[in-house]
Amino acid sequence: MQAKIKAIIKFNMDITREQIDDLNAIVKVAITKEDYSDRVDEILTNYRKNANIPGFRKGHVPMGLVKKQYGKAVLVDEVNKLLQDSLNKYLTEEKLDVLGNPLPKAQDDLDWNAEEFSFEFELGLAPEFEVSLETKKPITHYNIIADDKMIDEQIDRIAKQYGKLISQDEVTEESEITGVFKNEEKEIENRVTLELDKIKGKRNKDKFLGSKPGDTLSLKTKNLFEDDHDLIQYLKIDHSEAHDLDIEIDFEIEEVNKREAAELNQEFFDKIFGEGQVSSEDEMRAKIKEDAEKQFKQQSDQKLLNVITEQLIENTKFDLPAAFLKKWIQTTGEEEMSDEQASEEYEKSEKGLRYQLIEGKIIKDNELQVQFDELKDHAKQYVRMQMAQFGQTNPEEEVLENIAGRIMSNQEEVKRLSEQLMNQKLIDLFKEKANLKTKEVTYEDFVKEVYG
């Protein structure tokens, strides 16, 4: 049986709600003359004072003429404002958790000359449900470690990066080759520096080995690089061209160099990590391991969040007011949609909506909140990390405060940082309450296992 709920709120307007089912309702708003007349009269009086109508002095236009010219427009505007304000207040006071926005029911016979009006709005209501963070099958949480192989490769890369170049007469396996890729038809002419490990296949590498500055190599772009995306960087072409590009291209060699690795001494340590931060190769290895595993933790946590998100969506069952939401999508978009288009759009967004509701429920049930002080500290940490990338490893507190203050004045930045903080709070909650099993892996094995 349909239940009817009635409430009287501000403006003395009569608002009733008819509950169709658990997920759908109709709200009826009745507006009488006494709800709007004073406000309409006040606006028309101000219009009369300022109206410039030929044949009448300013401020002396007959009220009847003002009402005839502006009355209906003012009435419609004020009634719509009353509707919006009263409906919002009603939803707040009744603590109705609505999805989308109330949809006005069409009224083809609305008579604006009447003194009383009645409007109806369709509501889509959020479902009630419970969320369980425990799963029958344990979820893998990866503890990614930086092994000796990775640390060795990182040290070798940094040492070469900060080493010195030694000119060579010809290309060897260890050479850095500087030259220009050219193709007149495609208007390609791009100067690059590359190493042989970027080149794919023995046949292509053999063309480079032994070549000298001044030589021009004739190459095919198909299967030239280990990763087709390297074509974007080295040839300066669009992503859309890179995967299927199969053309002849010349490479004119300008320089051949060998990069000699820098000596691992105190000068090198100070240049990389800041003065006095690292004083030995062992400390350097420990620092690289620590920094790498901090980044790995972020990747591991994000993977955990993604997996749990998918499981929550799959295992948390509840219905949605689908018909209402399709209608809402259809009527509130920038362009008019057919029933079929609205259904397709709903299917695309349904999964995201479900998780939005689940996440909101988890946040509410566990009283998760982002406090201002937390947000400010997070902004300062963000600034500290950004400055560290440019070698400023120990910024003054006043500098951090000033930059963080500017970030906190930007609503978009505040929203982004708040979402990051809330995601971390959710991850911490999942680690505490979800059924997890920890698996220690190297980064290489993590990539293979998770991404294939």
SVG drawing of the C-alpha trace seen along z (x, -y; Angstrom):
<svg xmlns="http://www.w3.org/2000/svg" viewBox="-7 -63 95 81">
<polyline fill="none" stroke="black" stroke-width="0.4" points="0.0,0.0 1.3,-3.5 2.2,-5.6 1.6,-9.3 3.7,-11.7 2.8,-15.3 4.9,-18.2 4.3,-22.0 7.5,-24.1 8.5,-27.7 6.4,-30.0 3.3,-28.1 3.4,-25.9 1.8,-22.5 4.2,-19.7 3.2,-16.1 5.2,-13.0 3.7,-9.9 6.0,-6.9 5.7,-4.7 8.2,-2.1 11.4,-2.1 13.3,-3.8 10.7,-6.1 8.5,-8.8 6.4,-11.8 6.5,-15.1 3.6,-17.5 4.0,-21.2 1.0,-23.4 1.5,-27.2 -1.2,-29.7 -1.4,-33.4 -0.3,-34.4 3.0,-32.5 4.1,-34.8 1.9,-37.9 4.0,-40.1 7.2,-39.4 5.7,-39.9 4.1,-43.2 7.4,-44.4 9.2,-43.7 6.6,-45.3 6.6,-48.4 10.3,-48.7 9.8,-48.2 7.2,-51.1 9.7,-53.4 12.3,-52.8 10.2,-52.1 10.8,-54.2 7.6,-54.0 6.9,-56.6 4.1,-59.0 4.7,-58.7 7.1,-60.4 9.6,-58.1 7.9,-56.7 4.4,-57.7 3.6,-54.7 0.2,-53.2 0.6,-50.0 -2.0,-48.3 0.3,-48.9 3.4,-47.6 1.5,-44.5 0.3,-44.0 3.9,-44.3 5.9,-42.6 3.5,-40.8 3.5,-37.3 7.3,-37.1 7.8,-38.2 5.2,-35.8 6.8,-32.8 10.2,-33.8 9.1,-34.1 7.1,-30.9 10.1,-29.0 12.3,-30.4 9.8,-29.4 9.6,-25.9 13.4,-25.5 13.9,-26.8 11.0,-24.9 11.9,-21.6 15.5,-21.9 14.5,-22.7 12.0,-19.8 14.6,-17.3 17.0,-18.5 14.6,-18.5 13.2,-15.1 16.8,-13.8 15.9,-12.2 18.9,-10.8 18.0,-11.4 19.9,-10.3 20.2,-12.9 17.8,-15.8 14.0,-16.0 12.3,-15.8 9.3,-18.1 6.3,-16.2 5.0,-17.9 2.0,-20.1 0.5,-21.1 -2.6,-22.7 -0.8,-25.0 -2.7,-28.3 -0.5,-31.1 -3.6,-33.4 -4.8,-31.2 -4.0,-32.3 -3.0,-28.8 -0.6,-26.3 0.3,-22.7 3.5,-21.0 4.7,-17.4 8.3,-16.2 9.6,-12.6 12.3,-11.5 14.8,-8.7 15.9,-7.5 19.2,-6.0 18.8,-2.3 19.5,-1.1 22.1,1.6 25.0,3.0 28.6,3.3 30.9,6.1 34.6,5.6 35.3,9.3 35.6,11.7 35.6,15.5 38.7,15.6 41.6,13.6 42.8,10.7 46.5,10.4 48.3,7.3 51.7,7.1 54.8,6.1 57.1,5.0 60.8,5.0 63.7,3.4 66.1,6.3 69.9,6.2 69.4,6.4 67.1,3.4 69.4,1.4 72.5,2.3 70.7,1.1 69.6,-2.1 73.1,-2.9 74.5,-2.1 71.9,-4.4 72.6,-7.3 76.3,-6.9 76.2,-7.0 73.7,-9.9 76.2,-12.0 79.3,-10.6 81.2,-12.1 80.9,-11.4 83.9,-10.1 83.9,-10.4 84.1,-7.2 85.1,-6.6 82.4,-4.0 79.2,-2.5 79.6,0.2 77.1,2.0 77.7,-0.6 77.5,-3.7 75.1,-6.7 74.3,-7.7 73.2,-11.2 71.7,-11.7 68.8,-12.9 65.8,-10.7 64.6,-11.9 61.7,-11.1 60.7,-13.7 57.3,-12.3 56.1,-12.2 58.0,-15.5 60.0,-13.8 63.3,-15.5 64.1,-15.0 67.5,-15.1 67.8,-12.4 70.2,-10.6 69.6,-6.9 71.2,-3.8 71.3,-0.4 69.1,1.3 66.2,-0.7 66.7,0.9 64.8,4.2 66.3,7.3 69.8,8.3 69.4,7.2 68.6,3.6 71.3,3.5 73.9,4.9 73.2,1.9 74.3,-0.5 77.3,1.5 80.5,0.3 78.9,-2.7 80.6,-6.1 79.8,-9.8 78.7,-11.0 77.2,-7.6 73.5,-7.4 71.6,-4.3 68.5,-3.1 65.9,-1.7 62.3,-0.4 60.1,-1.8 58.2,1.4 59.8,3.4 62.6,0.8 62.1,0.2 61.5,2.5 58.4,0.4 56.3,-1.1 55.6,-4.1 59.3,-5.1 58.4,-6.1 56.4,-9.0 59.4,-10.4 62.1,-9.6 60.2,-10.6 57.9,-13.2 54.7,-11.6 51.2,-11.3 50.2,-8.4 47.6,-7.4 50.4,-6.8 52.9,-5.0 51.4,-1.4 50.9,-0.9 53.8,-3.0 55.7,-1.1 58.0,-3.4 61.6,-3.7 63.5,-6.2 67.1,-7.5 69.2,-8.0 72.2,-10.4 74.8,-9.8 76.3,-13.0 78.1,-11.8 79.1,-8.6 79.9,-8.7 80.5,-6.3 79.3,-7.5 81.8,-6.8 80.1,-6.2 80.8,-8.7 83.0,-7.7 81.0,-6.8 82.6,-9.3 81.5,-12.0 81.2,-14.7 78.9,-12.3 76.8,-11.5 76.3,-15.2 75.3,-16.0 72.6,-13.3 71.2,-13.3 72.2,-16.7 75.2,-17.6 76.0,-15.2 72.9,-13.0 74.9,-10.0 78.5,-9.2 79.1,-5.7 77.9,-3.2 76.2,-1.2 74.2,-4.2 73.5,-5.0 72.0,-1.6 69.9,-1.8 68.6,-5.2 67.7,-4.0 66.0,-1.0 64.0,-3.1 62.9,-5.6 62.0,-2.9 59.9,-0.9 58.0,-4.1 56.9,-4.4 56.2,-0.6 54.0,-0.9 51.9,-3.5 51.5,-1.1 50.7,1.8 48.1,-0.2 46.5,-1.4 46.3,2.2 44.7,3.2 42.2,0.4 41.3,1.4 40.7,5.0 38.7,4.3 36.6,1.8 35.7,4.4 34.9,6.9 32.7,4.5 30.7,3.6 30.3,7.3 29.4,8.5 27.3,5.6 23.8,6.2 21.1,3.5 18.6,2.1 18.7,-1.3 15.8,-3.4 16.9,-2.6 13.8,-4.0 14.1,-7.3 17.8,-7.6 17.4,-6.9 14.8,-9.6 17.0,-11.9 19.9,-11.3 17.6,-11.8 16.2,-15.1 19.2,-16.8 21.9,-16.3 23.1,-19.1 21.6,-17.4 18.3,-15.6 18.6,-11.8 16.5,-9.0 15.3,-6.2 18.0,-3.9 20.8,-6.5 19.7,-7.2 19.8,-3.4 23.3,-3.1 24.5,-6.1 23.0,-4.6 24.7,-1.3 28.0,-3.1 27.6,-5.0 25.8,-2.4 29.0,-0.8 30.5,-4.1 27.3,-5.1 27.2,-1.9 30.7,-2.4 29.9,-6.0 27.1,-4.8 29.2,-2.0 32.1,-4.3 29.7,-6.9 28.3,-4.1 31.8,-3.0 32.8,-6.6 29.7,-7.2 29.7,-3.9 33.4,-4.3 33.2,-8.0 36.0,-8.8 36.7,-12.5 39.4,-14.7 40.3,-17.4 41.6,-20.8 44.9,-20.2 45.4,-16.9 44.7,-18.6 47.2,-21.3 49.9,-18.9 49.2,-16.9 49.5,-20.0 52.9,-20.8 54.1,-17.2 53.1,-17.6 55.1,-20.8 58.1,-19.2 58.0,-16.4 57.8,-18.8 60.7,-20.9 62.8,-17.8 62.5,-16.9 64.4,-20.2 67.1,-19.6 65.5,-21.5 65.6,-18.8 65.3,-20.9 62.9,-23.9 62.2,-26.3 58.9,-25.9 57.8,-29.4 58.3,-28.7 56.2,-25.5 53.5,-27.4 53.2,-30.1 53.1,-27.7 50.6,-25.3 48.5,-28.3 48.2,-29.2 47.3,-25.6 44.6,-25.6 43.0,-28.7 42.4,-26.8 39.2,-24.8 40.3,-22.4 43.5,-21.6 41.7,-21.2 39.3,-18.8 42.1,-16.7 44.2,-16.6 41.0,-15.7 40.3,-12.8 43.9,-11.6 43.6,-11.7 40.2,-10.0 41.6,-7.2 44.5,-6.7 42.0,-6.5 40.0,-3.9 43.1,-1.9 44.2,-2.0 40.6,-0.8 40.8,2.0 44.2,3.1 42.7,3.2 39.4,4.9 39.5,6.8 40.6,10.4 44.1,9.9 47.1,12.1 50.6,10.4 52.8,11.6 56.4,10.3 57.6,9.9 60.2,7.9 58.9,5.1 59.7,7.1 57.6,10.0 54.8,7.7 54.5,6.2 54.5,9.7 51.9,11.1 49.5,8.1 49.8,6.7 50.9,9.8"/>
</svg>
